[in-house]
Amino acid sequence: MGLNNLRTFYQALVLDHASHPRNKKEMKEATAIQTVHNPSCGDMVNIFVKVQNEKIIDVSFTGSGCTISQASASMLTQSVKDKSVSEALEITKIFSDLAIGKEHTSDEIEKLGDAAVLTQVMQFPARIKCATISWWALEQALLKKG
C-alpha cells in the first residue's frame, strides 16, 4: 500500500469511527467507571467497563472532544471487548508505549485492531493526548476495579 493510500485509509477509518462511534453509550451496570479530562484541549472521556470473571464482557464510552479522541475511544472499545483484563491491560500498554515512541512487534501492534492506524497520529505530538486519553481512562478503570 502506497503512502497516499495509507493516509486515505487512515483518514477514512478515523472519520468513520468519529462519525459512527461504536459502543458510545452510558452503561448503568458497569463494574468500573473512569473519567479523564484533558484541560489543554477540552477532550473528556468516560469509560464504562463491565468485568465478570476477569473478562471484559462489555465496554463503552461517553464524552466529547476532537475527532481523534472520539475515534480512538470507539476503536478502543472494539479492541478490548471480550478480552481478559490482563489482555486489555497489555493492549493499553502497547498503545501507550507507541505513543511515547517505544517499538513493538507487528504481532503486538495487530492486537490493537483498527486502533493500530492511530499510530500514525504519534507523528504529531500535539495530538498524542487526544489519541491516548481513552486508553488511559480504561487502564485506570481496570486497575481501580482489580
N, CA, C and O atoms as a GROMACS GRO file, in nm:
protein
  584
    1MET      N    1   0.086  -0.117   0.000
    1MET     CA    2   0.000   0.000   0.000
    1MET      C    3   0.090   0.124   0.000
    1MET      O    4   0.179   0.136   0.084
    2GLY      N    5   0.068   0.213  -0.094
    2GLY     CA    6   0.146   0.335  -0.102
    2GLY      C    7   0.114   0.431   0.011
    2GLY      O    8   0.013   0.415   0.079
    3LEU      N    9   0.201   0.531   0.030
    3LEU     CA   10   0.183   0.627   0.139
    3LEU      C   11   0.052   0.705   0.126
    3LEU      O   12  -0.016   0.728   0.225
    4ASN      N   13   0.018   0.746   0.005
    4ASN     CA   14  -0.108   0.819  -0.014
    4ASN      C   15  -0.229   0.731   0.015
    4ASN      O   16  -0.327   0.777   0.073
    5ASN      N   17  -0.221   0.604  -0.026
    5ASN     CA   18  -0.331   0.512   0.004
    5ASN      C   19  -0.343   0.488   0.154
    5ASN      O   20  -0.454   0.477   0.207
    6LEU      N   21  -0.227   0.479   0.223
    6LEU     CA   22  -0.229   0.459   0.368
    6LEU      C   23  -0.292   0.580   0.437
    6LEU      O   24  -0.372   0.563   0.529
    7ARG      N   25  -0.256   0.700   0.396
    7ARG     CA   26  -0.316   0.821   0.454
    7ARG      C   27  -0.467   0.826   0.430
    7ARG      O   28  -0.544   0.862   0.519
    8THR      N   29  -0.508   0.790   0.309
    8THR     CA   30  -0.650   0.790   0.276
    8THR      C   31  -0.724   0.688   0.363
    8THR      O   32  -0.833   0.716   0.414
    9PHE      N   33  -0.664   0.569   0.380
    9PHE     CA   34  -0.724   0.465   0.464
    9PHE      C   35  -0.735   0.515   0.608
    9PHE      O   36  -0.839   0.499   0.672
   10TYR      N   37  -0.627   0.576   0.659
   10TYR     CA   38  -0.625   0.629   0.796
   10TYR      C   39  -0.737   0.730   0.813
   10TYR      O   40  -0.814   0.722   0.908
   11GLN      N   41  -0.745   0.826   0.723
   11GLN     CA   42  -0.846   0.931   0.734
   11GLN      C   43  -0.987   0.873   0.729
   11GLN      O   44  -1.074   0.914   0.806
   12ALA      N   45  -1.010   0.780   0.640
   12ALA     CA   46  -1.143   0.721   0.626
   12ALA      C   47  -1.182   0.644   0.752
   12ALA      O   48  -1.296   0.654   0.799
   13LEU      N   49  -1.089   0.568   0.807
   13LEU     CA   50  -1.118   0.489   0.927
   13LEU      C   51  -1.144   0.578   1.048
   13LEU      O   52  -1.238   0.555   1.123
   14VAL      N   53  -1.060   0.680   1.066
   14VAL     CA   54  -1.078   0.773   1.179
   14VAL      C   55  -1.211   0.848   1.165
   14VAL      O   56  -1.285   0.861   1.262
   15LEU      N   57  -1.240   0.896   1.046
   15LEU     CA   58  -1.366   0.968   1.025
   15LEU      C   59  -1.487   0.878   1.045
   15LEU      O   60  -1.589   0.922   1.098
   16ASP      N   61  -1.477   0.753   1.002
   16ASP     CA   62  -1.588   0.658   1.020
   16ASP      C   63  -1.614   0.635   1.169
   16ASP      O   64  -1.729   0.640   1.213
   17HIS      N   65  -1.509   0.611   1.247
   17HIS     CA   66  -1.528   0.588   1.391
   17HIS      C   67  -1.578   0.714   1.462
   17HIS      O   68  -1.658   0.705   1.554
   18ALA      N   69  -1.530   0.831   1.419
   18ALA     CA   70  -1.575   0.956   1.481
   18ALA      C   71  -1.721   0.987   1.445
   18ALA      O   72  -1.797   1.037   1.529
   19SER      N   73  -1.759   0.959   1.322
   19SER     CA   74  -1.895   0.986   1.277
   19SER      C   75  -1.995   0.882   1.322
   19SER      O   76  -2.112   0.913   1.346
   20HIS      N   77  -1.949   0.758   1.336
   20HIS     CA   78  -2.035   0.647   1.375
   20HIS      C   79  -1.967   0.570   1.488
   20HIS      O   80  -1.926   0.456   1.470
   21PRO      N   81  -1.956   0.634   1.605
   21PRO     CA   82  -1.881   0.570   1.715
   21PRO      C   83  -1.946   0.439   1.760
   21PRO      O   84  -2.068   0.430   1.776
   22ARG      N   85  -1.862   0.341   1.779
   22ARG     CA   86  -1.908   0.212   1.830
   22ARG      C   87  -1.907   0.217   1.983
   22ARG      O   88  -1.815   0.270   2.044
   23ASN      N   89  -2.008   0.161   2.042
   23ASN     CA   90  -2.018   0.148   2.188
   23ASN      C   91  -2.018   0.282   2.261
   23ASN      O   92  -1.967   0.290   2.373
   24LYS      N   93  -2.072   0.387   2.201
   24LYS     CA   94  -2.081   0.516   2.268
   24LYS      C   95  -2.215   0.522   2.339
   24LYS      O   96  -2.318   0.554   2.278
   25LYS      N   97  -2.212   0.491   2.467
   25LYS     CA   98  -2.334   0.491   2.548
   25LYS      C   99  -2.294   0.482   2.695
   25LYS      O  100  -2.187   0.430   2.728
   26GLU      N  101  -2.379   0.531   2.780
   26GLU     CA  102  -2.358   0.515   2.923
   26GLU      C  103  -2.398   0.372   2.960
   26GLU      O  104  -2.495   0.319   2.907
   27MET      N  105  -2.324   0.312   3.050
   27MET     CA  106  -2.354   0.175   3.092
   27MET      C  107  -2.384   0.175   3.242
   27MET      O  108  -2.294   0.190   3.325
   28LYS      N  109  -2.510   0.159   3.275
   28LYS     CA  110  -2.551   0.165   3.415
   28LYS      C  111  -2.500   0.046   3.496
   28LYS      O  112  -2.481   0.058   3.617
   29GLU      N  113  -2.478  -0.068   3.433
   29GLU     CA  114  -2.435  -0.188   3.506
   29GLU      C  115  -2.282  -0.205   3.507
   29GLU      O  116  -2.233  -0.314   3.534
   30ALA      N  117  -2.209  -0.098   3.477
   30ALA     CA  118  -2.062  -0.106   3.474
   30ALA      C  119  -2.007  -0.143   3.611
   30ALA      O  120  -2.061  -0.102   3.714
   31THR      N  121  -1.899  -0.220   3.611
   31THR     CA  122  -1.832  -0.254   3.736
   31THR      C  123  -1.721  -0.154   3.767
   31THR      O  124  -1.671  -0.149   3.879
   32ALA      N  125  -1.681  -0.076   3.667
   32ALA     CA  126  -1.582   0.030   3.687
   32ALA      C  127  -1.609   0.142   3.587
   32ALA      O  128  -1.645   0.118   3.472
   33ILE      N  129  -1.592   0.264   3.634
   33ILE     CA  130  -1.610   0.384   3.551
   33ILE      C  131  -1.493   0.476   3.578
   33ILE      O  132  -1.451   0.495   3.692
   34GLN      N  133  -1.440   0.534   3.472
   34GLN     CA  134  -1.330   0.628   3.490
   34GLN      C  135  -1.348   0.745   3.394
   34GLN      O  136  -1.379   0.725   3.277
   35THR      N  137  -1.328   0.864   3.444
   35THR     CA  138  -1.333   0.985   3.362
   35THR      C  139  -1.194   1.046   3.354
   35THR      O  140  -1.126   1.059   3.455
   36VAL      N  141  -1.154   1.082   3.234
   36VAL     CA  142  -1.027   1.152   3.215
   36VAL      C  143  -1.056   1.276   3.131
   36VAL      O  144  -1.126   1.270   3.030
   37HIS      N  145  -1.001   1.387   3.175
   37HIS     CA  146  -1.021   1.516   3.109
   37HIS      C  147  -0.885   1.573   3.071
   37HIS      O  148  -0.792   1.571   3.152
   38ASN      N  149  -0.874   1.623   2.952
   38ASN     CA  150  -0.752   1.688   2.908
   38ASN      C  151  -0.777   1.839   2.909
   38ASN      O  152  -0.839   1.892   2.816
   39PRO      N  153  -0.730   1.909   3.012
   39PRO     CA  154  -0.761   2.051   3.024
   39PRO      C  155  -0.697   2.137   2.914
   39PRO      O  156  -0.742   2.248   2.888
   40SER      N  157  -0.593   2.085   2.850
   40SER     CA  158  -0.527   2.167   2.747
   40SER      C  159  -0.610   2.180   2.619
   40SER      O  160  -0.597   2.278   2.547
   41CYS      N  161  -0.695   2.080   2.591
   41CYS     CA  162  -0.775   2.089   2.468
   41CYS      C  163  -0.925   2.071   2.492
   41CYS      O  164  -1.005   2.096   2.402
   42GLY      N  165  -0.962   2.028   2.612
   42GLY     CA  166  -1.103   2.012   2.644
   42GLY      C  167  -1.160   1.874   2.618
   42GLY      O  168  -1.278   1.851   2.646
   43ASP      N  169  -1.080   1.781   2.566
   43ASP     CA  170  -1.130   1.645   2.545
   43ASP      C  171  -1.168   1.584   2.679
   43ASP      O  172  -1.100   1.605   2.780
   44MET      N  173  -1.277   1.508   2.681
   44MET     CA  174  -1.321   1.441   2.802
   44MET      C  175  -1.380   1.306   2.764
   44MET      O  176  -1.461   1.296   2.672
   45VAL      N  177  -1.338   1.201   2.834
   45VAL     CA  178  -1.387   1.067   2.805
   45VAL      C  179  -1.424   0.998   2.936
   45VAL      O  180  -1.349   1.000   3.033
   46ASN      N  181  -1.542   0.937   2.935
   46ASN     CA  182  -1.585   0.849   3.044
   46ASN      C  183  -1.581   0.708   2.989
   46ASN      O  184  -1.640   0.680   2.885
   47ILE      N  185  -1.511   0.619   3.057
   47ILE     CA  186  -1.506   0.478   3.016
   47ILE      C  187  -1.589   0.397   3.114
   47ILE      O  188  -1.575   0.412   3.236
   48PHE      N  189  -1.673   0.312   3.062
   48PHE     CA  190  -1.756   0.221   3.142
   48PHE      C  191  -1.713   0.078   3.108
   48PHE      O  192  -1.709   0.040   2.991
   49VAL      N  193  -1.682   0.000   3.211
   49VAL     CA  194  -1.637  -0.136   3.188
   49VAL      C  195  -1.719  -0.231   3.275
   49VAL      O  196  -1.743  -0.205   3.393
   50LYS      N  197  -1.761  -0.339   3.215
   50LYS     CA  198  -1.828  -0.445   3.292
   50LYS      C  199  -1.740  -0.568   3.284
   50LYS      O  200  -1.722  -0.628   3.178
   51VAL      N  201  -1.684  -0.604   3.399
   51VAL     CA  202  -1.593  -0.718   3.409
   51VAL      C  203  -1.662  -0.829   3.488
   51VAL      O  204  -1.722  -0.806   3.592
   52GLN      N  205  -1.652  -0.948   3.434
   52GLN     CA  206  -1.707  -1.065   3.502
   52GLN      C  207  -1.607  -1.180   3.487
   52GLN      O  208  -1.567  -1.213   3.376
   53ASN      N  209  -1.568  -1.238   3.599
   53ASN     CA  210  -1.468  -1.347   3.598
   53ASN      C  211  -1.342  -1.307   3.522
   53ASN      O  212  -1.289  -1.384   3.442
   54GLU      N  213  -1.295  -1.185   3.548
   54GLU     CA  214  -1.171  -1.130   3.488
   54GLU      C  215  -1.180  -1.114   3.337
   54GLU      O  216  -1.076  -1.104   3.270
   55LYS      N  217  -1.300  -1.112   3.282
   55LYS     CA  218  -1.318  -1.090   3.139
   55LYS      C  219  -1.405  -0.965   3.118
   55LYS      O  220  -1.504  -0.944   3.188
   56ILE      N  221  -1.365  -0.883   3.021
   56ILE     CA  222  -1.442  -0.763   2.987
   56ILE      C  223  -1.559  -0.807   2.900
   56ILE      O  224  -1.542  -0.837   2.782
   57ILE      N  225  -1.677  -0.811   2.960
   57ILE     CA  226  -1.793  -0.857   2.883
   57ILE      C  227  -1.864  -0.740   2.814
   57ILE      O  228  -1.943  -0.761   2.722
   58ASP      N  229  -1.836  -0.617   2.860
   58ASP     CA  230  -1.889  -0.501   2.790
   58ASP      C  231  -1.803  -0.380   2.824
   58ASP      O  232  -1.750  -0.368   2.934
   59VAL      N  233  -1.790  -0.291   2.729
   59VAL     CA  234  -1.714  -0.167   2.748
   59VAL      C  235  -1.778  -0.061   2.659
   59VAL      O  236  -1.816  -0.088   2.545
   60SER      N  237  -1.790   0.059   2.714
   60SER     CA  238  -1.849   0.168   2.637
   60SER      C  239  -1.786   0.300   2.681
   60SER      O  240  -1.706   0.304   2.775
   61PHE      N  241  -1.824   0.406   2.612
   61PHE     CA  242  -1.771   0.537   2.648
   61PHE      C  243  -1.873   0.645   2.618
   61PHE      O  244  -1.963   0.628   2.536
   62THR      N  245  -1.857   0.756   2.687
   62THR     CA  246  -1.926   0.880   2.654
   62THR      C  247  -1.821   0.989   2.661
   62THR      O  248  -1.710   0.966   2.709
   63GLY      N  249  -1.856   1.104   2.616
   63GLY     CA  250  -1.763   1.214   2.625
   63GLY      C  251  -1.770   1.305   2.505
   63GLY      O  252  -1.856   1.291   2.417
   64SER      N  253  -1.679   1.399   2.504
   64SER     CA  254  -1.675   1.494   2.395
   64SER      C  255  -1.531   1.532   2.366
   64SER      O  256  -1.442   1.518   2.451
   65GLY      N  257  -1.510   1.579   2.246
   65GLY     CA  258  -1.376   1.619   2.210
   65GLY      C  259  -1.356   1.614   2.060
   65GLY      O  260  -1.451   1.609   1.982
   66CYS      N  261  -1.231   1.616   2.023
   66CYS     CA  262  -1.196   1.620   1.881
   66CYS      C  263  -1.223   1.485   1.812
   66CYS      O  264  -1.251   1.384   1.878
   67THR      N  265  -1.213   1.486   1.683
   67THR     CA  266  -1.235   1.366   1.602
   67THR      C  267  -1.143   1.253   1.646
   67THR      O  268  -1.187   1.138   1.656
   68ILE      N  269  -1.018   1.284   1.672
   68ILE     CA  270  -0.923   1.178   1.708
   68ILE      C  271  -0.958   1.116   1.843
   68ILE      O  272  -0.954   0.994   1.858
   69SER      N  273  -0.993   1.198   1.942
   69SER     CA  274  -1.024   1.142   2.074
   69SER      C  275  -1.148   1.054   2.069
   69SER      O  276  -1.152   0.949   2.133
   70GLN      N  277  -1.248   1.096   1.995
   70GLN     CA  278  -1.371   1.017   1.988
   70GLN      C  279  -1.352   0.891   1.904
   70GLN      O  280  -1.406   0.786   1.939
   71ALA      N  281  -1.277   0.900   1.795
   71ALA     CA  282  -1.248   0.782   1.714
   71ALA      C  283  -1.163   0.683   1.793
   71ALA      O  284  -1.184   0.562   1.785
   72SER      N  285  -1.067   0.734   1.867
   72SER     CA  286  -0.979   0.647   1.946
   72SER      C  287  -1.060   0.571   2.052
   72SER      O  288  -1.038   0.451   2.072
   73ALA      N  289  -1.152   0.640   2.118
   73ALA     CA  290  -1.236   0.573   2.219
   73ALA      C  291  -1.321   0.463   2.155
   73ALA      O  292  -1.337   0.355   2.212
   74SER      N  293  -1.375   0.492   2.038
   74SER     CA  294  -1.454   0.393   1.966
   74SER      C  295  -1.369   0.270   1.930
   74SER      O  296  -1.411   0.156   1.950
   75MET      N  297  -1.250   0.295   1.878
   75MET     CA  298  -1.161   0.184   1.841
   75MET      C  299  -1.117   0.105   1.963
   75MET      O  300  -1.107  -0.018   1.958
   76LEU      N  301  -1.092   0.175   2.073
   76LEU     CA  302  -1.053   0.107   2.196
   76LEU      C  303  -1.159   0.008   2.240
   76LEU      O  304  -1.127  -0.106   2.276
   77THR      N  305  -1.285   0.049   2.238
   77THR     CA  306  -1.390  -0.042   2.285
   77THR      C  307  -1.394  -0.169   2.201
   77THR      O  308  -1.420  -0.278   2.253
   78GLN      N  309  -1.369  -0.154   2.072
   78GLN     CA  310  -1.368  -0.274   1.987
   78GLN      C  311  -1.246  -0.361   2.012
   78GLN      O  312  -1.251  -0.483   1.997
   79SER      N  313  -1.136  -0.298   2.049
   79SER     CA  314  -1.011  -0.373   2.070
   79SER      C  315  -1.013  -0.459   2.196
   79SER      O  316  -0.952  -0.565   2.200
   80VAL      N  317  -1.084  -0.412   2.301
   80VAL     CA  318  -1.074  -0.482   2.429
   80VAL      C  319  -1.199  -0.561   2.469
   80VAL      O  320  -1.194  -0.640   2.563
   81LYS      N  321  -1.309  -0.542   2.399
   81LYS     CA  322  -1.432  -0.614   2.434
   81LYS      C  323  -1.408  -0.764   2.419
   81LYS      O  324  -1.351  -0.809   2.319
   82ASP      N  325  -1.452  -0.840   2.516
   82ASP     CA  326  -1.438  -0.986   2.522
   82ASP      C  327  -1.295  -1.032   2.548
   82ASP      O  328  -1.264  -1.150   2.532
   83LYS      N  329  -1.208  -0.941   2.588
   83LYS     CA  330  -1.071  -0.978   2.626
   83LYS      C  331  -1.065  -0.994   2.778
   83LYS      O  332  -1.151  -0.944   2.851
   84SER      N  333  -0.964  -1.066   2.824
   84SER     CA  334  -0.941  -1.073   2.968
   84SER      C  335  -0.887  -0.938   3.015
   84SER      O  336  -0.837  -0.859   2.935
   85VAL      N  337  -0.896  -0.913   3.144
   85VAL     CA  338  -0.843  -0.788   3.198
   85VAL      C  339  -0.694  -0.778   3.169
   85VAL      O  340  -0.645  -0.671   3.132
   86SER      N  341  -0.621  -0.888   3.186
   86SER     CA  342  -0.475  -0.882   3.161
   86SER      C  343  -0.446  -0.856   3.012
   86SER      O  344  -0.352  -0.783   2.981
   87GLU      N  345  -0.524  -0.914   2.922
   87GLU     CA  346  -0.505  -0.886   2.779
   87GLU      C  347  -0.534  -0.739   2.748
   87GLU      O  348  -0.462  -0.676   2.671
   88ALA      N  349  -0.640  -0.686   2.808
   88ALA     CA  350  -0.675  -0.545   2.784
   88ALA      C  351  -0.566  -0.452   2.837
   88ALA      O  352  -0.533  -0.352   2.773
   89LEU      N  353  -0.511  -0.485   2.954
   89LEU     CA  354  -0.402  -0.403   3.008
   89LEU      C  355  -0.279  -0.412   2.918
   89LEU      O  356  -0.208  -0.312   2.900
   90GLU      N  357  -0.253  -0.529   2.861
   90GLU     CA  358  -0.140  -0.543   2.768
   90GLU      C  359  -0.164  -0.457   2.643
   90GLU      O  360  -0.072  -0.391   2.594
   91ILE      N  361  -0.287  -0.458   2.593
   91ILE     CA  362  -0.320  -0.378   2.473
   91ILE      C  363  -0.305  -0.229   2.504
   91ILE      O  364  -0.252  -0.154   2.422
   92THR      N  365  -0.352  -0.185   2.620
   92THR     CA  366  -0.338  -0.042   2.654
   92THR      C  367  -0.191  -0.004   2.670
   92THR      O  368  -0.152   0.107   2.634
   93LYS      N  369  -0.110  -0.096   2.722
   93LYS     CA  370   0.034  -0.068   2.736
   93LYS      C  371   0.099  -0.057   2.598
   93LYS      O  372   0.182   0.032   2.576
   94ILE      N  373   0.064  -0.144   2.508
   94ILE     CA  374   0.120  -0.137   2.372
   94ILE      C  375   0.085  -0.002   2.310
   94ILE      O  376   0.172   0.065   2.253
   95PHE      N  377  -0.041   0.039   2.322
   95PHE     CA  378  -0.083   0.166   2.264
   95PHE      C  379  -0.009   0.283   2.328
   95PHE      O  380   0.040   0.372   2.259
   96SER      N  381   0.000   0.282   2.461
   96SER     CA  382   0.069   0.390   2.532
   96SER      C  383   0.218   0.393   2.498
   96SER      O  384   0.276   0.500   2.482
   97ASP      N  385   0.278   0.275   2.488
   97ASP     CA  386   0.421   0.269   2.450
   97ASP      C  387   0.443   0.329   2.313
   97ASP      O  388   0.538   0.404   2.292
   98LEU      N  389   0.356   0.297   2.218
   98LEU     CA  390   0.370   0.352   2.083
   98LEU      C  391   0.358   0.504   2.085
   98LEU      O  392   0.423   0.574   2.007
   99ALA      N  393   0.274   0.554   2.176
   99ALA     CA  394   0.255   0.700   2.186
   99ALA      C  395   0.382   0.772   2.230
   99ALA      O  396   0.403   0.887   2.194
  100ILE      N  397   0.465   0.703   2.306
  100ILE     CA  398   0.588   0.768   2.352
  100ILE      C  399   0.710   0.719   2.274
  100ILE      O  400   0.824   0.739   2.316
  101GLY      N  401   0.684   0.655   2.162
  101GLY     CA  402   0.793   0.621   2.071
  101GLY      C  403   0.859   0.486   2.091
  101GLY      O  404   0.956   0.455   2.022
  102LYS      N  405   0.808   0.405   2.183
  102LYS     CA  406   0.863   0.271   2.200
  102LYS      C  407   0.816   0.182   2.085
  102LYS      O  408   0.709   0.204   2.028
  103GLU      N  409   0.896   0.085   2.054
  103GLU     CA  410   0.861  -0.004   1.943
  103GLU      C  411   0.800  -0.134   1.994
  103GLU      O  412   0.830  -0.180   2.104
  104HIS      N  413   0.715  -0.192   1.912
  104HIS     CA  414   0.655  -0.322   1.938
  104HIS      C  415   0.657  -0.401   1.809
  104HIS      O  416   0.670  -0.345   1.701
  105THR      N  417   0.644  -0.530   1.822
  105THR     CA  418   0.642  -0.615   1.703
  105THR      C  419   0.511  -0.597   1.628
  105THR      O  420   0.413  -0.547   1.684
  106SER      N  421   0.508  -0.638   1.504
  106SER     CA  422   0.385  -0.627   1.426
  106SER      C  423   0.274  -0.714   1.485
  106SER      O  424   0.157  -0.678   1.478
  107ASP      N  425   0.311  -0.829   1.545
  107ASP     CA  426   0.210  -0.914   1.610
  107ASP      C  427   0.146  -0.841   1.728
  107ASP      O  428   0.025  -0.852   1.751
  108GLU      N  429   0.228  -0.768   1.804
  108GLU     CA  430   0.174  -0.693   1.918
  108GLU      C  431   0.085  -0.578   1.870
  108GLU      O  432  -0.022  -0.555   1.925
  109ILE      N  433   0.130  -0.507   1.767
  109ILE     CA  434   0.053  -0.395   1.714
  109ILE      C  435  -0.080  -0.444   1.656
  109ILE      O  436  -0.180  -0.373   1.663
  110GLU      N  437  -0.081  -0.565   1.601
  110GLU     CA  438  -0.203  -0.621   1.544
  110GLU      C  439  -0.311  -0.640   1.651
  110GLU      O  440  -0.430  -0.640   1.619
  111LYS      N  441  -0.270  -0.656   1.777
  111LYS     CA  442  -0.368  -0.672   1.886
  111LYS      C  443  -0.454  -0.547   1.905
  111LYS      O  444  -0.559  -0.554   1.968
  112LEU      N  445  -0.410  -0.433   1.852
  112LEU     CA  446  -0.484  -0.308   1.865
  112LEU      C  447  -0.607  -0.304   1.775
  112LEU      O  448  -0.694  -0.219   1.794
  113GLY      N  449  -0.615  -0.392   1.677
  113GLY     CA  450  -0.727  -0.387   1.582
  113GLY      C  451  -0.721  -0.259   1.500
  113GLY      O  452  -0.613  -0.217   1.459
  114ASP      N  453  -0.838  -0.196   1.477
  114ASP     CA  454  -0.844  -0.072   1.399
  114ASP      C  455  -0.757   0.037   1.461
  114ASP      O  456  -0.705   0.124   1.390
  115ALA      N  457  -0.741   0.033   1.592
  115ALA     CA  458  -0.664   0.138   1.660
  115ALA      C  459  -0.518   0.141   1.617
  115ALA      O  460  -0.449   0.240   1.643
  116ALA      N  461  -0.470   0.036   1.554
  116ALA     CA  462  -0.332   0.036   1.504
  116ALA      C  463  -0.308   0.152   1.408
  116ALA      O  464  -0.197   0.205   1.398
  117VAL      N  465  -0.414   0.191   1.337
  117VAL     CA  466  -0.399   0.302   1.242
  117VAL      C  467  -0.369   0.434   1.314
  117VAL      O  468  -0.312   0.525   1.255
  118LEU      N  469  -0.407   0.443   1.442
  118LEU     CA  470  -0.382   0.566   1.518
  118LEU      C  471  -0.233   0.585   1.548
  118LEU      O  472  -0.193   0.693   1.592
  119THR      N  473  -0.154   0.483   1.526
  119THR     CA  474  -0.010   0.502   1.547
  119THR      C  475   0.043   0.610   1.453
  119THR      O  476   0.149   0.667   1.478
  120GLN      N  477  -0.028   0.638   1.345
  120GLN     CA  478   0.011   0.746   1.253
  120GLN      C  479   0.002   0.882   1.323
  120GLN      O  480   0.076   0.974   1.289
  121VAL      N  481  -0.089   0.894   1.420
  121VAL     CA  482  -0.106   1.020   1.493
  121VAL      C  483   0.017   1.054   1.576
  121VAL      O  484   0.045   1.170   1.605
  122MET      N  485   0.090   0.950   1.614
  122MET     CA  486   0.204   0.969   1.702
  122MET      C  487   0.312   1.057   1.637
  122MET      O  488   0.404   1.103   1.705
  123GLN      N  489   0.301   1.081   1.507
  123GLN     CA  490   0.395   1.171   1.440
  123GLN      C  491   0.366   1.317   1.475
  123GLN      O  492   0.448   1.404   1.447
  124PHE      N  493   0.251   1.343   1.535
  124PHE     CA  494   0.209   1.479   1.567
  124PHE      C  495   0.194   1.491   1.719
  124PHE      O  496   0.086   1.464   1.772
  125PRO      N  497   0.300   1.533   1.788
  125PRO     CA  498   0.299   1.534   1.935
  125PRO      C  499   0.179   1.605   1.997
  125PRO      O  500   0.133   1.565   2.104
  126ALA      N  501   0.128   1.708   1.934
  126ALA     CA  502   0.014   1.781   1.990
  126ALA      C  503  -0.112   1.696   1.993
  126ALA      O  504  -0.204   1.728   2.068
  127ARG      N  505  -0.118   1.590   1.915
  127ARG     CA  506  -0.239   1.506   1.907
  127ARG      C  507  -0.228   1.377   1.988
  127ARG      O  508  -0.326   1.302   1.997
  128ILE      N  509  -0.113   1.351   2.047
  128ILE     CA  510  -0.094   1.225   2.120
  128ILE      C  511  -0.193   1.214   2.236
  128ILE      O  512  -0.252   1.108   2.257
  129LYS      N  513  -0.211   1.322   2.312
  129LYS     CA  514  -0.305   1.316   2.425
  129LYS      C  515  -0.447   1.288   2.376
  129LYS      O  516  -0.523   1.218   2.443
  130CYS      N  517  -0.482   1.342   2.260
  130CYS     CA  518  -0.616   1.318   2.204
  130CYS      C  519  -0.635   1.168   2.177
  130CYS      O  520  -0.742   1.113   2.205
  131ALA      N  521  -0.533   1.105   2.124
  131ALA     CA  522  -0.542   0.963   2.088
  131ALA      C  523  -0.536   0.873   2.211
  131ALA      O  524  -0.595   0.765   2.211
  132THR      N  525  -0.465   0.916   2.316
  132THR     CA  526  -0.441   0.826   2.430
  132THR      C  527  -0.538   0.845   2.546
  132THR      O  528  -0.542   0.761   2.636
  133ILE      N  529  -0.615   0.951   2.548
  133ILE     CA  530  -0.698   0.981   2.665
  133ILE      C  531  -0.791   0.865   2.704
  133ILE      O  532  -0.802   0.834   2.823
  134SER      N  533  -0.855   0.803   2.609
  134SER     CA  534  -0.946   0.693   2.643
  134SER      C  535  -0.870   0.569   2.690
  134SER      O  536  -0.920   0.493   2.773
  135TRP      N  537  -0.749   0.549   2.638
  135TRP     CA  538  -0.669   0.434   2.677
  135TRP      C  539  -0.622   0.448   2.821
  135TRP      O  540  -0.617   0.351   2.895
  136TRP      N  541  -0.587   0.573   2.860
  136TRP     CA  542  -0.550   0.598   3.000
  136TRP      C  543  -0.671   0.575   3.090
  136TRP      O  544  -0.658   0.518   3.198
  137ALA      N  545  -0.789   0.619   3.046
  137ALA     CA  546  -0.910   0.601   3.126
  137ALA      C  547  -0.940   0.452   3.146
  137ALA      O  548  -0.975   0.411   3.256
  138LEU      N  549  -0.925   0.373   3.040
  138LEU     CA  550  -0.951   0.229   3.053
  138LEU      C  551  -0.852   0.166   3.150
  138LEU      O  552  -0.891   0.088   3.237
  139GLU      N  553  -0.724   0.199   3.135
  139GLU     CA  554  -0.623   0.142   3.225
  139GLU      C  555  -0.656   0.176   3.371
  139GLU      O  556  -0.650   0.090   3.458
  140GLN      N  557  -0.689   0.302   3.396
  140GLN     CA  558  -0.722   0.343   3.532
  140GLN      C  559  -0.846   0.270   3.583
  140GLN      O  560  -0.850   0.228   3.699
  141ALA      N  561  -0.946   0.253   3.499
  141ALA     CA  562  -1.069   0.183   3.539
  141ALA      C  563  -1.039   0.038   3.573
  141ALA      O  564  -1.088  -0.014   3.673
  142LEU      N  565  -0.958  -0.028   3.491
  142LEU     CA  566  -0.927  -0.169   3.515
  142LEU      C  567  -0.842  -0.188   3.640
  142LEU      O  568  -0.861  -0.283   3.715
  143LEU      N  569  -0.748  -0.098   3.662
  143LEU     CA  570  -0.662  -0.109   3.780
  143LEU      C  571  -0.740  -0.074   3.906
  143LEU      O  572  -0.715  -0.132   4.012
  144LYS      N  573  -0.832   0.019   3.896
  144LYS     CA  574  -0.917   0.055   4.009
  144LYS      C  575  -1.009  -0.060   4.047
  144LYS      O  576  -1.033  -0.087   4.164
  145LYS      N  577  -1.058  -0.126   3.944
  145LYS     CA  578  -1.151  -0.237   3.964
  145LYS      C  579  -1.082  -0.357   4.027
  145LYS      O  580  -1.135  -0.423   4.116
  146GLY      N  581  -0.959  -0.384   3.974
  146GLY     CA  582  -0.891  -0.506   4.008
  146GLY      C  583  -0.830  -0.511   4.142
  146GLY      O  584  -0.770  -0.612   4.179
   0.00000   0.00000   0.00000
